[in-house]
Amino acid sequence: MPLTPEVAFEQHRERLLSVIYLRMGPELRVRMDPEDVLQEVAIEAMQSWRTLSDEANAGAWLVTLARRKVARILRDQIGVAARDPRRERAIKTDLPVADRRSGPVTNADRKDRLELLDQAMQRLSDDHREVIVAMRVEGQSAREVAERLGRTENAVHLLLSRALKRLAEELKL
């Protein structure tokens, strides 16, 4: 049975929300709800599903769509940064996209955990934050991260180990 965009999106929803949340940063999250961005990614994925060459890569493909969407939003927001923030209002939704676990308590708990994770991630160095996001959230290989950071694969594995240890310390685990 072929994989449908709805099923793929549901399988990777939490991962996509984490990518979007962390990539947006606190400044943009004040102006825009990550759930809204997630919904836009879902729509884009359904519209362009036929461009996916291998269903085994659906997760990485969806993460790429999410990263590109956040990058476009950041680019667009820089151009309109002079807008009057008093005229803006946050648009929030209580309806999660393709998530069977819902309700006010679940949503509040998820938001609290994401906020704690974001605060801990912000306290990490740029290299630590980048390696965790790339490998654990976006699912990139050590080889891909090594090429992007200009390091060896072994150095990336060591950096990830140190970054995760530091993150655990920040989260007091």
Number of C-alpha atoms within 10 A of each C-alpha: 3 5 10 12 21 15 11 17 23 16 15 16 21 15 19 29 21 20 23 26 22 23 18 21 15 15 8 16 15 12 14 18 17 24 20 15 20 25 15 15 25 24 14 15 22 14 11 12 17 9 9 14 10 8 14 11 10 21 19 15 19 25 24 16 19 25 19 14 18 24 15 11 16 15 11 11 14 9 10 9 9 8 10 8 9 6 6 10 10 10 10 11 10 10 12 16 17 16 12 8 8 14 11 10 9 11 15 12 11 12 12 12 12 16 15 13 16 16 15 18 22 16 13 16 11 10 14 20 19 17 24 20 19 17 17 15 18 22 14 16 14 20 15 14 19 17 12 9 13 11 14 14 16 12 13 24 18 12 17 23 15 13 21 18 13 18 21 12 11 17 13 8 7
